[in-house]
Amino acid sequence: MRVTTFNILHGRSPDDDQVDLARFCEAIATLDADVLALQEVDRNQVRSAGADLTALAAEAMGAQDHLFVAALHGNPGVWMAADGDEQPDAAGYGVALLSRYPVTAWQTIRLAPVPVRVPMFFPGSRRPEMVQDEARVAVAATIESPLGQVTVVNTHLTFIEWWQRRQLRTLRQAFEARTTPLILAGDLNMGPGRAARLTGLAALAAAPTFPADVPGEQLDHLLGTPDLAARVTSSRAQRLALSDHRALSVDLRSTT
């Protein structure tokens, strides 16, 4: 079973600053993922041709089940935190989880942003800029897979380091009573050592993923419980024709 995480930059290529839907679908098909975790996903946004990128990805990979969950709704510049009560076709931006295998249960976990503006230093700036954090979300699926029943969680954490710990604590609490093997996938905005330490999970794949052209750090992760770590056969980070991140994949051998 191949599990892949990919921050898609709403389908945009930094090379030409365009969202080409045919290019997006080709990239998703190239990954050949059985379970696919996507971040920075648009739905009904003008900048991505008004497309439902999750539905397009599902068709491209042959997903049996898929779910998009908005972290924000509205449009760029006038974002509002999503709460799950939006209309089914409301414009949104968030994460998606797709599976070629049957999903027997879905779960959404809202991750609160920092409630106040915080100072951040950016490359080239001598003084910090005050920035407003944005709402985050995680989506989880219980999947009937060749490995047996597995829980896969997909999220995109805040870039504010001291708040990441709180968001991961929320996720740990949400799944502490689980009885299935667990995979945590997504853009965690932190390096591999810190990701393993804060989650208590093992790295299933290790490779730099950002920036896509000459990656110098791993922000994207596939982490799992020890029973899954023992089933890893291969992994890789793959540059595609879109996004400023590389897609990270792991292949896991089945129980038979």
Summary of the structure (lengths in Angstrom):
residues: 256
radius of gyration: 17.2
end to end distance: 12.1
largest distance: 57.4
contacts: 883
relative contact order: 0.18
helix: 21%
strand: 39%
